[in-house]
């Protein structure tokens, strides 16, 4: 992946790179794949590539809405296997191994205070999890995994998770970024915008047709 200077990135994080700055420095794009900003995208590419567009938004942390835990739920100190199990339950096309999630702890952007899990007080079941990372070198917070169990959506848990993570980063990060699939049926972009994220950057993940 092309690396840009910190100054260039900070001028326009979501429009300059498809991933957070720290991740761009250790990411290699496979030969069969292209990653293009929408301004560089043209329809003829679809003759050769499958396209998966991702939105990328940012929050400037100047104002973070206050939020309370919805009634009947509480924070829970989950283990890494419990995080992995819940993440995998929330997505049809994700299979995150415990060892892969364990590797997050070795990253320089790891922050234990930004790993949150919420349980249903009545059942003891984990119903929402969220993981964020903090690049202190550049001042960027990153929402990495935000998910709510299917039967617990539209209860305010997603909003709570996002806003609580923003609050935890407010005094240490300059801004926070997040990305997600534009065509996801769960419409995560709507949640992030309701929580104060802004921007119109879209990145196309193009995989060569075989």
CORMO-V196886 format. One record per backbone hydrogen bond with DSSP energy under -1.0 kcal/mol. CO is the residue of the C=O (numbers start at 1). NH is the residue of the N-H. E is the energy in kcal/mol with one decimal. If there is no record, write none. Layout:
# CORMO-V196886
co:nh:e
CO:NH:E
CO:NH:E
This chain:
# CORMO-V196886
co:nh:e
5:9:-2.4
6:10:-2.9
7:11:-1.4
12:16:-1.4
13:17:-1.8
20:24:-1.9
21:25:-1.1
23:26:-1.5
30:33:-1.7
32:208:-3.0
34:206:-3.2
36:204:-3.6
37:40:-2.1
42:45:-2.2
43:46:-2.1
44:47:-1.7
45:48:-1.4
45:49:-2.3
48:209:-3.1
50:207:-2.4
52:205:-2.1
53:182:-2.3
54:203:-3.0
55:180:-1.5
57:178:-2.0
58:198:-2.8
59:176:-2.3
70:73:-1.2
72:121:-2.4
74:119:-2.8
76:78:-1.4
79:83:-2.2
80:84:-2.7
81:85:-2.5
82:86:-2.2
83:87:-2.6
84:88:-2.4
85:89:-1.6
86:90:-1.2
97:101:-2.2
98:102:-2.6
99:103:-1.4
101:104:-1.2
102:105:-1.4
103:106:-1.1
104:107:-1.3
107:110:-1.5
109:134:-2.5
111:114:-2.3
112:115:-1.4
114:132:-2.1
116:130:-2.5
117:76:-2.8
118:127:-2.7
118:128:-1.4
119:74:-1.7
120:124:-3.2
125:120:-2.7
127:149:-3.0
128:118:-3.0
129:147:-2.4
130:116:-3.0
131:144:-2.5
131:145:-1.9
133:142:-2.7
134:136:-1.0
135:139:-2.1
135:140:-1.6
139:174:-3.0
139:175:-1.6
140:135:-3.3
141:177:-2.6
142:133:-2.5
145:131:-2.8
147:129:-2.3
149:152:-2.3
150:153:-1.2
156:160:-2.1
157:161:-2.5
158:162:-2.4
159:163:-2.5
160:164:-2.6
161:165:-2.0
162:166:-2.3
163:167:-2.4
164:168:-2.1
165:169:-1.2
169:172:-1.5
169:173:-2.8
175:141:-2.9
176:59:-2.8
177:143:-2.4
178:57:-2.7
180:55:-2.3
181:184:-1.1
184:187:-1.6
188:192:-2.1
189:193:-2.3
190:194:-2.0
191:195:-1.1
192:197:-2.4
193:196:-1.5
198:58:-2.4
201:56:-2.1
202:38:-2.3
203:54:-3.0
204:36:-2.1
205:52:-1.6
206:34:-2.5
207:50:-3.2
